């Protein structure tokens, strides 16, 4: 099977009623926001909801589309959404070694993979949205 020419992903920045951010601890990248690849025939919106549930156990409602980060060289498009939890339970899966809510500043301090912290920060600042960042 040939790999796709382009990869499109959808991720959520989930903020609960206590102003805490949901993060998952992935096996390769450490702490990050839940998200993953959009499947064929799936909307970005639905992919963000599905990936969040699969990786964290949390059901979410999308509040708004935040923007896009595009890795031009690798043909990867990452779409980001702000969401709030509406159900489910924090779960550990094959894709998440740990799943927790953190106060936002603490959460930001432990997100260290590439530009993931920047992605979260852009989603938390409505005046920057919608954004389109190429790298």
N, C-alpha and C positions, 0 to 999 in steps of 0.2 A: 504494500500500500504506500502510495506517495504521500509525504507530509503536505499539509495545506500550504498554499503560496502565501497566504496571509493568516495571521492569528488575531482573533477579536476576543477580548475578555470583558467581563463585567464584574465590578467590585462594589461593595457597599461600605460606607462609613456609617456605622450604626451607633446612634446616641440614645441612651435611655433617659428616663424621667429624672434621674439623679445627675444628669450631665456627665455620664461616664461613657467611654468608647469601648465597643466590643472589638477585641483582637483575638486572633488565633495564633498559635505557635506552630508554624509549619516545620516539617522535618529538614528542609533545605535552607529556608530564608529567615528563620526565626519568627519573631512577632510581626504580624501584618494584619491588614484588613481582610475579611473573607471575600473571596471572588475566584473566578476561573473562566475557562474558555466557554464561549457561546457555542451551543450545538447547532447543527444545520437545522434550519426551519424554526429557530427559537428567537424571540425578540430579546433585545438587550435588557429590557425591564424584567422579563421573566427569568432570564439567565442570572441576573443579579440576585433575585429572590431565591431561586433554586440553589445557587452556589452557597449563599449564606446559610440556608437550611442544611445543606449537605455537610458543610465544613464546621458549623457551630452548633447545630440543633435549634437555632433560633429562627422563628418565623418573623418576617419583617414586612413593613409597609414602606414603599418608596415615597419619600417626601418630594424629592426633586432630582432632576438630572444635573450633575455638577459640571462635567466637562470630559475632555479627552487628553490622554498622554499618548503620543505616538513615537515608537522606536522605529525610525525610518529605515535604518540599516537592516534591522532584523524583520521588518514588515509585521510589526506587532502594534495593534491598536488596543489601548486600555480605556474602557469607559468607566466612569465613576458616578455613583449615586449616593445621596444622603438618604438615610432610612431610620426608622424607629422600630423597636421590637414590639410585636403584638402577641407573642405566644411562644410556645416551645420551651425547651430546657437546654441549658448549656451542656454540650456533649463533646466527648473526645472521639475522633475518628482516625482513619488511616492518614487523612490529610491534615489533621490537627492534633498535635501531641498535648496541647492544652488550650483551653478556651476560657476567657475571663473578660469582665468589665474592669476598666481602669479609669481613675480620674484622668481627664484629657491630657494634662501636662505630663503625668507619669506615663501614660500610654505612648505619647509622642516620644518620650525619652528612650523607650526600649525598642522602637521601630528603627532598625539600623540598615536594612537592605536597600541598597541603591537609592532611588528617589521616592521610596514609599512614604517617608515622613512628609515630603513636599506634597505628595498627592493628597494626603489626609488634610494637611494645613489648607490647601486650596479648597477642599470640600467644606471646610469649616468657615470659610470667609465668603459669604454670599456676594460681596462686592466684586469678587474676582470671577464670578460665574456669568455665563458659561465660559470656560477656558479651553484653549487648545494649545498644548505644549508639545513641540517637536524636540527630539533629542536623538 
